[in-house]
Amino acid sequence: MTGTTSREPRPPSDSALILPRYLREPEDSRTPVGYAGYRSTALRAPLRTPVDLPQRLTEVTGPVLGEDRVTAGHADLTLRLGGEAQGQRIIVFGRVLDSDGRPVPNTLVEVWQANAAGRYRHVVDNWPAPLDPHFDGLGRVMTDGLGRYELTTIKPGAYPWGNHHNAWRPAHIHFSLFGQAFPQRLVTQMYFPGDPLFGQDPIFNAIPPSARHRAISTFDLERTQPDWALAFQWDIVLRGSDQTPFETEDDGDVA
Ligand SMILES: [Fe+2]
C-alpha cells in the first residue's frame, strides 16, 4: 500500500462511514519492489501488478496500539537494560506532514536500528561486531498535536550485508508509521547527511534520484544540545510532490 488517501469520489460503501481509498504514486517517483542491484528482491518482488484490497469497516475501525501504551521512556533508546548505550548520542526529531504541509497528530512512530558498532540485536545478525548490553535498538513515540516527534538514540554504525563484494549499508534508522488503522502502515529508512557509503548501496539507490534527498536527515546545530547530543531533523511527508520514499510491504527484511 502507499498510505495516501484519495479525494476522488468514492464508490458506495457498506457503512455510513467515509472509507479511505489509496492511490499509487507515479511509477517514476516510486521505489520499485524489484531492483536489480538489490539481489534478494529478485526472489520476492511480485511479477504482477499488486491488487489494492478494498478497505471496509473492519479494516479502518479495528483497534490499534493506543497512545497510553507508549511511554516517554520508549523515546530514549540510550537508557536500556539498566545502563547507558555506547556511541555518539543523537537527537532525531521532525514532523509527520500530509501533502498540504499539515501536521499529522497522534501517529505512532516506531524505529529500529543497529548499535554504534553496526550490529542488530537480532538472531540472524551474527557478524563479528560487538553487541551492546545496554542497547536494544527499539524505540517508539506518538506525534503530538503539531505532528512532531523526537527520539534520543545513538548514531548507528555501518554494517556489511553480503549483497555484493564489500557491500556495506550506510548508517540508517528504520521507521514505521501507523495511522488510524492497521492497514495504514508505512515503512522507510532515514539516512545521515554526507555518508560516503551512499554510492555503493543499492537500497538507497533504488529510490528514484529526485527523491533520494528526502530520505536523508539534516544536521541541526540549533537543536544540538551542548555537551550532550547532536541533532538531526527529518520530516516525513505522507504523499504529494515532497513525499518521503517509502518501502513496500514486500521489501521488509532487516537490511
Ligand atoms: Fe538496517
py3Dmol code that shows the C-alpha trace and the ligand (Angstrom):
import py3Dmol

protein = """\
ATOM      1  CA  MET A   1       0.000   0.000   0.000  1.00  0.00           C
ATOM      2  CA  THR A   2       1.039   3.564  -0.412  1.00  0.00           C
ATOM      3  CA  GLY A   3      -0.861   5.037   2.504  1.00  0.00           C
ATOM      4  CA  THR A   4      -2.207   8.027   0.655  1.00  0.00           C
ATOM      5  CA  THR A   5      -5.828   8.990   0.853  1.00  0.00           C
ATOM      6  CA  SER A   6      -7.708   9.823  -2.314  1.00  0.00           C
ATOM      7  CA  ARG A   7     -10.044  12.773  -2.573  1.00  0.00           C
ATOM      8  CA  GLU A   8     -11.735  11.418  -5.658  1.00  0.00           C
ATOM      9  CA  PRO A   9     -15.388  10.393  -5.473  1.00  0.00           C
ATOM     10  CA  ARG A  10     -15.689   7.206  -3.522  1.00  0.00           C
ATOM     11  CA  PRO A  11     -17.624   4.112  -4.522  1.00  0.00           C
ATOM     12  CA  PRO A  12     -20.656   3.094  -2.437  1.00  0.00           C
ATOM     13  CA  SER A  13     -19.531   1.509   0.814  1.00  0.00           C
ATOM     14  CA  ASP A  14     -21.227  -0.894   3.184  1.00  0.00           C
ATOM     15  CA  SER A  15     -21.415   1.599   6.020  1.00  0.00           C
ATOM     16  CA  ALA A  16     -22.234   5.218   6.720  1.00  0.00           C
ATOM     17  CA  LEU A  17     -18.543   5.922   7.251  1.00  0.00           C
ATOM     18  CA  ILE A  18     -16.452   7.541   4.574  1.00  0.00           C
ATOM     19  CA  LEU A  19     -13.884   4.867   3.931  1.00  0.00           C
ATOM     20  CA  PRO A  20     -10.415   5.720   2.622  1.00  0.00           C
ATOM     21  CA  ARG A  21      -9.055   4.700  -0.741  1.00  0.00           C
ATOM     22  CA  TYR A  22      -5.415   4.773  -1.701  1.00  0.00           C
ATOM     23  CA  LEU A  23      -3.657   5.975  -4.796  1.00  0.00           C
ATOM     24  CA  ARG A  24      -0.320   4.717  -6.052  1.00  0.00           C
ATOM     25  CA  GLU A  25       2.281   7.371  -6.614  1.00  0.00           C
ATOM     26  CA  PRO A  26       3.577   7.715 -10.189  1.00  0.00           C
ATOM     27  CA  GLU A  27       5.944   4.986 -11.354  1.00  0.00           C
ATOM     28  CA  ASP A  28       8.872   7.375 -11.747  1.00  0.00           C
ATOM     29  CA  SER A  29       8.710   8.519  -8.139  1.00  0.00           C
ATOM     30  CA  ARG A  30       8.088   5.138  -6.533  1.00  0.00           C
ATOM     31  CA  THR A  31      10.778   2.950  -5.011  1.00  0.00           C
ATOM     32  CA  PRO A  32      10.453  -0.297  -7.012  1.00  0.00           C
ATOM     33  CA  VAL A  33       9.777  -3.615  -5.290  1.00  0.00           C
ATOM     34  CA  GLY A  34      12.345  -5.248  -7.528  1.00  0.00           C
ATOM     35  CA  TYR A  35      15.741  -3.615  -8.108  1.00  0.00           C
ATOM     36  CA  ALA A  36      18.498  -5.405  -9.999  1.00  0.00           C
ATOM     37  CA  GLY A  37      21.309  -4.287  -7.717  1.00  0.00           C
ATOM     38  CA  TYR A  38      19.413  -5.395  -4.589  1.00  0.00           C
ATOM     39  CA  ARG A  39      19.730  -9.103  -5.218  1.00  0.00           C
ATOM     40  CA  SER A  40      17.156 -10.593  -2.869  1.00  0.00           C
ATOM     41  CA  THR A  41      14.358  -8.520  -4.389  1.00  0.00           C
ATOM     42  CA  ALA A  42      14.522 -10.829  -7.412  1.00  0.00           C
ATOM     43  CA  LEU A  43      13.098 -13.588  -5.212  1.00  0.00           C
ATOM     44  CA  ARG A  44      10.305 -11.659  -3.551  1.00  0.00           C
ATOM     45  CA  ALA A  45       9.220  -8.869  -5.881  1.00  0.00           C
ATOM     46  CA  PRO A  46       5.786  -9.697  -7.326  1.00  0.00           C
ATOM     47  CA  LEU A  47       5.723 -10.347 -11.057  1.00  0.00           C
ATOM     48  CA  ARG A  48       2.233  -8.933 -11.487  1.00  0.00           C
ATOM     49  CA  THR A  49       0.752  -5.584 -10.566  1.00  0.00           C
ATOM     50  CA  PRO A  50      -0.437  -5.692  -6.957  1.00  0.00           C
ATOM     51  CA  VAL A  51      -4.187  -5.573  -6.373  1.00  0.00           C
ATOM     52  CA  ASP A  52      -5.497  -3.000  -3.933  1.00  0.00           C
ATOM     53  CA  LEU A  53      -7.832  -4.612  -1.428  1.00  0.00           C
ATOM     54  CA  PRO A  54     -10.877  -2.538  -0.529  1.00  0.00           C
ATOM     55  CA  GLN A  55     -10.843  -1.116   2.950  1.00  0.00           C
ATOM     56  CA  ARG A  56     -14.130  -1.631   4.686  1.00  0.00           C
ATOM     57  CA  LEU A  57     -15.422  -1.140   8.185  1.00  0.00           C
ATOM     58  CA  THR A  58     -13.278  -3.850   9.772  1.00  0.00           C
ATOM     59  CA  GLU A  59     -10.038  -2.574   8.299  1.00  0.00           C
ATOM     60  CA  VAL A  60     -10.483   1.070   9.248  1.00  0.00           C
ATOM     61  CA  THR A  61     -12.061   0.736  12.682  1.00  0.00           C
ATOM     62  CA  GLY A  62     -10.136  -2.182  14.186  1.00  0.00           C
ATOM     63  CA  PRO A  63      -8.212  -1.437  17.391  1.00  0.00           C
ATOM     64  CA  VAL A  64      -4.686  -0.117  17.080  1.00  0.00           C
ATOM     65  CA  LEU A  65      -1.992   0.413  19.662  1.00  0.00           C
ATOM     66  CA  GLY A  66      -3.322   3.125  21.949  1.00  0.00           C
ATOM     67  CA  GLU A  67      -1.113   6.043  22.852  1.00  0.00           C
ATOM     68  CA  ASP A  68      -1.459   5.150  26.519  1.00  0.00           C
ATOM     69  CA  ARG A  69       0.801   2.183  25.828  1.00  0.00           C
ATOM     70  CA  VAL A  70       3.649   4.434  24.685  1.00  0.00           C
ATOM     71  CA  THR A  71       5.701   5.966  27.488  1.00  0.00           C
ATOM     72  CA  ALA A  72       8.362   8.681  27.465  1.00  0.00           C
ATOM     73  CA  GLY A  73      10.989   6.035  28.110  1.00  0.00           C
ATOM     74  CA  HIS A  74      10.257   4.421  24.765  1.00  0.00           C
ATOM     75  CA  ALA A  75      11.565   7.549  23.014  1.00  0.00           C
ATOM     76  CA  ASP A  76      15.004   7.297  24.647  1.00  0.00           C
ATOM     77  CA  LEU A  77      16.955   4.365  23.239  1.00  0.00           C
ATOM     78  CA  THR A  78      20.120   5.264  25.144  1.00  0.00           C
ATOM     79  CA  LEU A  79      18.899   4.106  28.546  1.00  0.00           C
ATOM     80  CA  ARG A  80      18.010   0.447  28.395  1.00  0.00           C
ATOM     81  CA  LEU A  81      18.571  -2.708  30.382  1.00  0.00           C
ATOM     82  CA  GLY A  82      19.910  -0.878  33.425  1.00  0.00           C
ATOM     83  CA  GLY A  83      22.655   1.160  31.768  1.00  0.00           C
ATOM     84  CA  GLU A  84      23.662   3.601  29.061  1.00  0.00           C
ATOM     85  CA  ALA A  85      24.321   2.732  25.421  1.00  0.00           C
ATOM     86  CA  GLN A  86      27.744   3.197  23.861  1.00  0.00           C
ATOM     87  CA  GLY A  87      28.167   5.546  20.936  1.00  0.00           C
ATOM     88  CA  GLN A  88      27.525   9.040  19.604  1.00  0.00           C
ATOM     89  CA  ARG A  89      24.383  10.315  21.324  1.00  0.00           C
ATOM     90  CA  ILE A  90      21.966  11.964  18.882  1.00  0.00           C
ATOM     91  CA  ILE A  91      18.514  13.523  18.884  1.00  0.00           C
ATOM     92  CA  VAL A  92      16.325  12.664  15.903  1.00  0.00           C
ATOM     93  CA  PHE A  93      13.299  14.897  15.515  1.00  0.00           C
ATOM     94  CA  GLY A  94      10.868  16.116  12.914  1.00  0.00           C
ATOM     95  CA  ARG A  95       7.257  16.257  11.871  1.00  0.00           C
ATOM     96  CA  VAL A  96       4.835  13.959  10.094  1.00  0.00           C
ATOM     97  CA  LEU A  97       3.066  16.011   7.419  1.00  0.00           C
ATOM     98  CA  ASP A  98       0.407  15.472   4.777  1.00  0.00           C
ATOM     99  CA  SER A  99       0.653  16.669   1.172  1.00  0.00           C
ATOM    100  CA  ASP A 100      -0.522  20.153   2.112  1.00  0.00           C
ATOM    101  CA  GLY A 101       2.063  20.529   4.861  1.00  0.00           C
ATOM    102  CA  ARG A 102      -0.482  19.992   7.596  1.00  0.00           C
ATOM    103  CA  PRO A 103       0.761  18.136  10.690  1.00  0.00           C
ATOM    104  CA  VAL A 104      -0.450  14.600  11.273  1.00  0.00           C
ATOM    105  CA  PRO A 105      -1.033  14.225  15.039  1.00  0.00           C
ATOM    106  CA  ASN A 106      -1.362  11.064  17.136  1.00  0.00           C
ATOM    107  CA  THR A 107       0.619   8.895  14.754  1.00  0.00           C
ATOM    108  CA  LEU A 108       2.666   6.043  16.163  1.00  0.00           C
ATOM    109  CA  VAL A 109       6.291   6.356  15.016  1.00  0.00           C
ATOM    110  CA  GLU A 110       8.405   3.254  15.648  1.00  0.00           C
ATOM    111  CA  VAL A 111      12.111   2.833  14.915  1.00  0.00           C
ATOM    112  CA  TRP A 112      14.651   0.045  14.890  1.00  0.00           C
ATOM    113  CA  GLN A 113      18.361   0.321  14.269  1.00  0.00           C
ATOM    114  CA  ALA A 114      21.810  -1.219  14.637  1.00  0.00           C
ATOM    115  CA  ASN A 115      24.027  -0.250  17.568  1.00  0.00           C
ATOM    116  CA  ALA A 116      27.073   2.028  17.346  1.00  0.00           C
ATOM    117  CA  ALA A 117      29.157  -0.855  16.023  1.00  0.00           C
ATOM    118  CA  GLY A 118      26.638  -1.618  13.280  1.00  0.00           C
ATOM    119  CA  ARG A 119      25.097  -4.742  14.801  1.00  0.00           C
ATOM    120  CA  TYR A 120      21.432  -5.504  15.405  1.00  0.00           C
ATOM    121  CA  ARG A 121      20.238  -7.351  18.465  1.00  0.00           C
ATOM    122  CA  HIS A 122      18.649  -9.935  16.201  1.00  0.00           C
ATOM    123  CA  VAL A 123      19.061 -13.678  15.838  1.00  0.00           C
ATOM    124  CA  VAL A 124      20.162 -13.531  12.206  1.00  0.00           C
ATOM    125  CA  ASP A 125      22.750 -10.789  12.757  1.00  0.00           C
ATOM    126  CA  ASN A 126      25.981 -12.514  13.773  1.00  0.00           C
ATOM    127  CA  TRP A 127      28.756 -10.637  12.033  1.00  0.00           C
ATOM    128  CA  PRO A 128      31.765 -10.034  14.349  1.00  0.00           C
ATOM    129  CA  ALA A 129      30.849  -6.635  15.780  1.00  0.00           C
ATOM    130  CA  PRO A 130      30.055  -6.361  19.499  1.00  0.00           C
ATOM    131  CA  LEU A 131      26.575  -6.304  20.940  1.00  0.00           C
ATOM    132  CA  ASP A 132      25.885  -3.508  23.410  1.00  0.00           C
ATOM    133  CA  PRO A 133      24.361  -4.837  26.651  1.00  0.00           C
ATOM    134  CA  HIS A 134      22.527  -1.533  27.093  1.00  0.00           C
ATOM    135  CA  PHE A 135      21.111  -1.067  23.621  1.00  0.00           C
ATOM    136  CA  ASP A 136      18.212  -2.959  22.073  1.00  0.00           C
ATOM    137  CA  GLY A 137      17.718  -0.605  19.113  1.00  0.00           C
ATOM    138  CA  LEU A 138      13.950  -0.266  19.505  1.00  0.00           C
ATOM    139  CA  GLY A 139      12.017   2.952  20.081  1.00  0.00           C
ATOM    140  CA  ARG A 140       8.557   4.421  19.688  1.00  0.00           C
ATOM    141  CA  VAL A 141       6.860   7.759  20.113  1.00  0.00           C
ATOM    142  CA  MET A 142       3.494   9.335  19.272  1.00  0.00           C
ATOM    143  CA  THR A 143       3.394  12.543  17.256  1.00  0.00           C
ATOM    144  CA  ASP A 144       1.981  15.438  19.254  1.00  0.00           C
ATOM    145  CA  GLY A 145      -0.809  17.808  18.246  1.00  0.00           C
ATOM    146  CA  LEU A 146       1.540  19.544  15.793  1.00  0.00           C
ATOM    147  CA  GLY A 147       2.701  16.294  14.224  1.00  0.00           C
ATOM    148  CA  ARG A 148       6.077  16.439  15.967  1.00  0.00           C
ATOM    149  CA  TYR A 149       8.169  13.542  17.196  1.00  0.00           C
ATOM    150  CA  GLU A 150      11.533  13.363  18.966  1.00  0.00           C
ATOM    151  CA  LEU A 151      13.787  10.438  19.823  1.00  0.00           C
ATOM    152  CA  THR A 152      17.076  10.195  21.688  1.00  0.00           C
ATOM    153  CA  THR A 153      19.364   7.446  20.470  1.00  0.00           C
ATOM    154  CA  ILE A 154      22.932   6.751  19.322  1.00  0.00           C
ATOM    155  CA  LYS A 155      24.167   7.044  15.770  1.00  0.00           C
ATOM    156  CA  PRO A 156      24.050   3.570  14.226  1.00  0.00           C
ATOM    157  CA  GLY A 157      27.179   2.134  12.639  1.00  0.00           C
ATOM    158  CA  ALA A 158      27.516   0.862   9.088  1.00  0.00           C
ATOM    159  CA  TYR A 159      27.357  -2.905   8.608  1.00  0.00           C
ATOM    160  CA  PRO A 160      28.239  -5.420   5.888  1.00  0.00           C
ATOM    161  CA  TRP A 161      25.371  -7.365   4.355  1.00  0.00           C
ATOM    162  CA  GLY A 162      26.698  -9.637   1.611  1.00  0.00           C
ATOM    163  CA  ASN A 163      24.617  -8.291  -1.255  1.00  0.00           C
ATOM    164  CA  HIS A 164      27.745  -7.867  -3.382  1.00  0.00           C
ATOM    165  CA  HIS A 165      31.504  -7.734  -2.854  1.00  0.00           C
ATOM    166  CA  ASN A 166      32.334  -5.380   0.021  1.00  0.00           C
ATOM    167  CA  ALA A 167      28.705  -4.300   0.450  1.00  0.00           C
ATOM    168  CA  TRP A 168      28.075  -2.012   3.433  1.00  0.00           C
ATOM    169  CA  ARG A 169      24.833  -0.346   4.412  1.00  0.00           C
ATOM    170  CA  PRO A 170      25.110   3.398   5.078  1.00  0.00           C
ATOM    171  CA  ALA A 171      24.154   4.356   8.631  1.00  0.00           C
ATOM    172  CA  HIS A 172      20.360   4.358   8.805  1.00  0.00           C
ATOM    173  CA  ILE A 173      17.369   4.125  11.118  1.00  0.00           C
ATOM    174  CA  HIS A 174      14.312   2.121  10.090  1.00  0.00           C
ATOM    175  CA  PHE A 175      10.980   3.904  10.593  1.00  0.00           C
ATOM    176  CA  SER A 176       7.417   2.580  10.732  1.00  0.00           C
ATOM    177  CA  LEU A 177       4.371   4.829  10.911  1.00  0.00           C
ATOM    178  CA  PHE A 178       0.899   3.725  11.909  1.00  0.00           C
ATOM    179  CA  GLY A 179      -2.114   5.806  11.015  1.00  0.00           C
ATOM    180  CA  GLN A 180      -5.585   5.375  12.448  1.00  0.00           C
ATOM    181  CA  ALA A 181      -5.920   1.734  11.399  1.00  0.00           C
ATOM    182  CA  PHE A 182      -3.599  -1.224  10.894  1.00  0.00           C
ATOM    183  CA  PRO A 183      -3.742  -1.092   7.058  1.00  0.00           C
ATOM    184  CA  GLN A 184      -2.374   2.432   7.293  1.00  0.00           C
ATOM    185  CA  ARG A 185       1.236   1.498   7.883  1.00  0.00           C
ATOM    186  CA  LEU A 186       4.249   2.942   6.116  1.00  0.00           C
ATOM    187  CA  VAL A 187       7.868   1.783   6.400  1.00  0.00           C
ATOM    188  CA  THR A 188      11.015   3.638   5.366  1.00  0.00           C
ATOM    189  CA  GLN A 189      14.616   4.373   6.335  1.00  0.00           C
ATOM    190  CA  MET A 190      16.293   7.587   7.467  1.00  0.00           C
ATOM    191  CA  TYR A 191      19.885   8.273   6.455  1.00  0.00           C
ATOM    192  CA  PHE A 192      22.543  10.724   7.645  1.00  0.00           C
ATOM    193  CA  PRO A 193      23.976  13.573   5.558  1.00  0.00           C
ATOM    194  CA  GLY A 194      27.236  13.104   3.698  1.00  0.00           C
ATOM    195  CA  ASP A 195      27.509   9.354   4.153  1.00  0.00           C
ATOM    196  CA  PRO A 196      30.375   8.034   1.961  1.00  0.00           C
ATOM    197  CA  LEU A 197      28.556   4.714   1.515  1.00  0.00           C
ATOM    198  CA  PHE A 198      25.582   6.059  -0.468  1.00  0.00           C
ATOM    199  CA  GLY A 199      27.166   5.429  -3.866  1.00  0.00           C
ATOM    200  CA  GLN A 200      27.523   1.661  -3.430  1.00  0.00           C
ATOM    201  CA  ASP A 201      24.233   0.964  -1.618  1.00  0.00           C
ATOM    202  CA  PRO A 202      21.510  -0.454  -3.870  1.00  0.00           C
ATOM    203  CA  ILE A 203      18.781   0.002  -1.245  1.00  0.00           C
ATOM    204  CA  PHE A 204      19.437   3.752  -1.123  1.00  0.00           C
ATOM    205  CA  ASN A 205      19.906   3.914  -4.886  1.00  0.00           C
ATOM    206  CA  ALA A 206      16.662   2.044  -5.571  1.00  0.00           C
ATOM    207  CA  ILE A 207      14.971   5.310  -4.571  1.00  0.00           C
ATOM    208  CA  PRO A 208      14.410   7.450  -7.683  1.00  0.00           C
ATOM    209  CA  PRO A 209      17.199  10.075  -7.874  1.00  0.00           C
ATOM    210  CA  SER A 210      14.832  13.007  -7.474  1.00  0.00           C
ATOM    211  CA  ALA A 211      13.536  11.625  -4.166  1.00  0.00           C
ATOM    212  CA  ARG A 212      16.757  10.425  -2.522  1.00  0.00           C
ATOM    213  CA  HIS A 213      17.432  13.682  -0.678  1.00  0.00           C
ATOM    214  CA  ARG A 214      14.109  13.263   1.122  1.00  0.00           C
ATOM    215  CA  ALA A 215      15.421  10.114   2.789  1.00  0.00           C
ATOM    216  CA  ILE A 216      18.397  11.981   4.289  1.00  0.00           C
ATOM    217  CA  SER A 217      18.150  13.855   7.576  1.00  0.00           C
ATOM    218  CA  THR A 218      19.597  17.330   8.113  1.00  0.00           C
ATOM    219  CA  PHE A 219      22.103  18.198  10.812  1.00  0.00           C
ATOM    220  CA  ASP A 220      20.650  20.893  13.084  1.00  0.00           C
ATOM    221  CA  LEU A 221      23.089  22.926  15.173  1.00  0.00           C
ATOM    222  CA  GLU A 222      20.261  24.874  16.836  1.00  0.00           C
ATOM    223  CA  ARG A 223      18.756  21.732  18.282  1.00  0.00           C
ATOM    224  CA  THR A 224      22.132  20.207  19.090  1.00  0.00           C
ATOM    225  CA  GLN A 225      22.482  20.201  22.864  1.00  0.00           C
ATOM    226  CA  PRO A 226      25.833  21.475  24.192  1.00  0.00           C
ATOM    227  CA  ASP A 227      27.909  18.826  25.920  1.00  0.00           C
ATOM    228  CA  TRP A 228      25.178  16.284  25.262  1.00  0.00           C
ATOM    229  CA  ALA A 229      23.920  15.285  21.796  1.00  0.00           C
ATOM    230  CA  LEU A 230      23.999  16.122  18.079  1.00  0.00           C
ATOM    231  CA  ALA A 231      20.595  16.778  16.499  1.00  0.00           C
ATOM    232  CA  PHE A 232      19.246  15.625  13.138  1.00  0.00           C
ATOM    233  CA  GLN A 233      15.924  16.728  11.672  1.00  0.00           C
ATOM    234  CA  TRP A 234      13.863  14.504   9.420  1.00  0.00           C
ATOM    235  CA  ASP A 235      10.335  15.403   8.353  1.00  0.00           C
ATOM    236  CA  ILE A 236       8.183  12.600   6.964  1.00  0.00           C
ATOM    237  CA  VAL A 237       5.725  13.586   4.231  1.00  0.00           C
ATOM    238  CA  LEU A 238       2.971  11.060   3.539  1.00  0.00           C
ATOM    239  CA  ARG A 239       2.121  11.997  -0.038  1.00  0.00           C
ATOM    240  CA  GLY A 240       2.448  14.615  -2.734  1.00  0.00           C
ATOM    241  CA  SER A 241       5.456  16.079  -4.538  1.00  0.00           C
ATOM    242  CA  ASP A 242       7.541  16.095  -1.352  1.00  0.00           C
ATOM    243  CA  GLN A 243       6.588  12.567  -0.325  1.00  0.00           C
ATOM    244  CA  THR A 244       9.111  10.595   1.689  1.00  0.00           C
ATOM    245  CA  PRO A 245      10.185   7.492  -0.277  1.00  0.00           C
ATOM    246  CA  PHE A 246       8.555   4.508   1.407  1.00  0.00           C
ATOM    247  CA  GLU A 247       9.284   0.816   1.157  1.00  0.00           C
ATOM    248  CA  THR A 248       6.612  -1.613   0.114  1.00  0.00           C
ATOM    249  CA  GLU A 249       5.362  -4.422   2.300  1.00  0.00           C
ATOM    250  CA  ASP A 250       7.288  -6.834   0.082  1.00  0.00           C
ATOM    251  CA  ASP A 251      10.524  -5.101   0.981  1.00  0.00           C
ATOM    252  CA  GLY A 252      10.728  -5.884   4.653  1.00  0.00           C
ATOM    253  CA  ASP A 253      13.975  -7.659   5.535  1.00  0.00           C
ATOM    254  CA  VAL A 254      16.292  -6.301   8.189  1.00  0.00           C
ATOM    255  CA  ALA A 255      18.932  -4.799   5.869  1.00  0.00           C
TER     256      ALA A 255
END
"""
ligand_1 = """\
1
LIG
Fe 19.022 -1.891 8.592
"""
view = py3Dmol.view(width=600, height=400)
view.addModel(protein, "pdb")
view.setStyle({"model": 0}, {"cartoon": {"style": "trace"}})
view.addModel(ligand_1, "xyz")
view.setStyle({"model": 1}, {"stick": {}})
view.zoomTo()
view.show()
